[in-house]
Amino acid sequence: MFVLAVALFVPTPMWSVTQATRPSESKPGSPTRDSGKYEKAGPFKVVRHPKQEGLKIEARIREFLWEHWSHKRLGQVVATYYNMEGEPTTCTFFVEPDVDGRWVIREECEYLWLRGARKGEEPPRTKRSRTYSSISRVELLDDNPAQAVPVPDQDDRSPDKYKLLLRDAAVTDRFFL
């Protein structure tokens, strides 16, 4: 679980089409990406303190993902999160159709394990991908995930007033952003 806080970003329009800074990889069973067609947000640097700044950036990421998924528009967000030990995890979220044409949010993360590196060696890296096929907006009562109340699709709500509930059909857990 990542805790979000401060975020730094380039002051450009929230949804601007830009050239890819690195090639996209296709996963088995996923469509080939033409990253030039994706609207992009970020990169964001998300650290733990101060909390209010992190909440603002988290809301911007959430709004971008929801708007693109609900309106079936290609989108890409890059964010680097830091755990309590300062180890970075860089995640790229893609809003796109899967091979069957269903709109999903794909998450591709790379974890850098600084504590696992010996002096003079490159730190170990772990990569993980998930495809979220179930996306909904929820309000968390008392910030309790067990008390998630659905937000109606027609409810025009500020992104700081809801969370995204992302579910991967391949696993039983759920992810709130």
C-alpha positions in Angstrom: 0.0 0.0 0.0 1.3 3.4 -0.9 0.7 6.6 1.1 0.5 9.7 -1.1 1.6 13.1 -0.1 3.6 15.9 -1.8 3.7 16.0 -5.5 5.8 18.0 -7.9 4.7 18.4 -11.5 5.4 20.4 -14.6 2.9 23.3 -14.9 1.4 22.2 -18.2 -2.3 21.7 -19.0 -3.6 18.7 -17.2 -4.5 16.8 -20.3 -2.0 17.5 -23.1 -0.9 15.2 -25.9 2.9 14.9 -25.8 5.5 12.8 -27.4 6.4 9.6 -25.5 9.5 9.9 -23.4 10.1 6.1 -23.5 8.8 3.3 -25.6 5.6 1.5 -24.4 5.7 -2.2 -24.0 2.9 -4.5 -25.0 1.9 -7.3 -22.7 0.6 -10.6 -24.0 -3.1 -10.2 -24.7 -3.0 -6.4 -24.7 -3.3 -4.2 -27.8 -0.3 -2.6 -29.3 0.1 1.0 -28.0 0.6 4.0 -30.1 1.7 6.3 -27.2 1.4 9.4 -29.4 -2.4 9.0 -29.3 -2.6 9.0 -25.5 -3.4 12.2 -23.5 -0.8 12.4 -20.7 -0.6 13.6 -17.2 2.5 13.8 -15.0 5.0 12.8 -14.2 4.1 13.2 -10.6 6.5 12.8 -7.7 4.5 11.7 -4.7 6.1 11.7 -1.2 4.6 11.4 2.3 4.7 15.0 3.6 3.0 17.4 3.7 -0.2 15.4 3.4 -2.5 18.1 2.0 -0.3 18.6 -1.1 -0.3 14.8 -1.7 -4.1 14.7 -1.4 -4.4 17.4 -4.1 -2.2 15.5 -6.5 -3.9 12.2 -5.8 -7.2 14.0 -6.7 -5.8 15.2 -10.0 -4.6 11.7 -10.9 -8.0 10.3 -9.9 -9.9 12.9 -11.9 -7.7 12.3 -15.0 -8.3 8.5 -14.8 -12.0 8.7 -14.2 -12.6 11.3 -16.9 -10.7 9.3 -19.5 -12.1 5.9 -18.5 -15.7 7.1 -18.3 -15.5 9.0 -21.6 -13.5 6.2 -23.3 -10.5 8.4 -24.1 -6.9 7.1 -24.2 -4.9 8.4 -21.3 -1.6 7.8 -19.5 -0.5 9.0 -16.1 3.0 8.5 -14.6 3.6 8.8 -10.9 6.5 7.9 -8.6 5.5 7.0 -5.1 7.9 6.7 -2.1 7.4 4.4 0.8 8.4 5.2 4.4 12.0 4.1 3.7 12.2 6.4 0.7 12.2 3.6 -1.9 10.6 4.7 -5.2 7.9 2.9 -7.1 7.1 4.3 -10.5 3.7 3.4 -11.9 2.3 4.2 -15.3 -1.5 4.0 -15.6 -2.9 3.5 -19.1 -6.6 4.1 -19.8 -7.3 2.0 -22.9 -9.5 -0.7 -24.4 -8.4 -4.3 -23.9 -8.2 -6.9 -26.8 -11.9 -7.4 -26.4 -12.7 -3.7 -26.7 -13.6 -3.2 -23.0 -12.2 -0.1 -21.4 -9.8 -0.8 -18.6 -7.1 0.8 -16.5 -3.7 -0.9 -16.8 -1.1 -0.3 -14.1 2.5 -1.1 -14.8 4.8 -0.5 -11.8 8.5 -0.8 -11.2 9.7 -1.1 -7.6 13.3 -0.2 -6.7 14.5 -2.0 -3.6 17.3 0.3 -2.2 17.7 -1.7 1.0 18.3 -4.8 -1.1 21.4 -3.4 -2.8 25.0 -4.1 -1.7 27.4 -1.2 -1.8 28.4 -0.5 -5.4 25.7 -2.7 -6.9 22.5 -1.8 -8.8 19.5 -2.1 -6.5 17.1 -4.9 -7.3 14.0 -4.0 -9.3 10.6 -5.7 -9.5 8.0 -5.1 -12.1 4.3 -5.8 -11.8 1.3 -5.2 -14.0 -2.4 -5.3 -13.3 -5.5 -4.7 -15.4 -8.4 -3.2 -13.6 -11.6 -4.1 -15.5 -14.0 -2.9 -12.8 -13.7 0.9 -12.1 -16.2 2.8 -9.9 -16.3 6.0 -7.8 -16.9 5.5 -4.1 -17.1 7.7 -1.0 -15.2 6.3 1.9 -17.1 6.9 5.2 -14.5 7.8 7.9 -11.7 6.9 5.4 -12.8 3.2 6.0 -12.6 1.0 2.8 -15.1 -1.4 4.4 -17.6 1.5 4.3 -17.4 2.4 0.6 -20.6 4.0 -0.7 -21.0 4.1 -4.5 -21.1 7.5 -6.2 -23.7 7.6 -9.0 -22.2 8.1 -12.5 -24.3 11.2 -13.1 -23.1 12.8 -9.8 -20.7 15.6 -10.9 -18.5 15.5 -7.9 -15.1 17.0 -7.2 -12.3 14.4 -7.2 -11.3 15.3 -3.6 -14.8 14.0 -2.6 -14.4 10.4 -3.9 -12.0 7.6 -4.4 -11.7 5.2 -7.3 -12.3 1.6 -6.6 -10.2 -0.5 -9.0 -10.6 -4.2 -9.2 -8.5 -6.7 -11.1 -10.6 -9.8 -12.1 -7.5 -12.0 -11.7 -7.1 -11.3 -8.0 -9.6 -10.9 -5.1 -8.1 -7.7 -3.6 -9.2 -4.2 -4.5 -7.3 -1.0 -4.9 -8.5 2.5 -3.9 -6.9 5.5 -5.5 
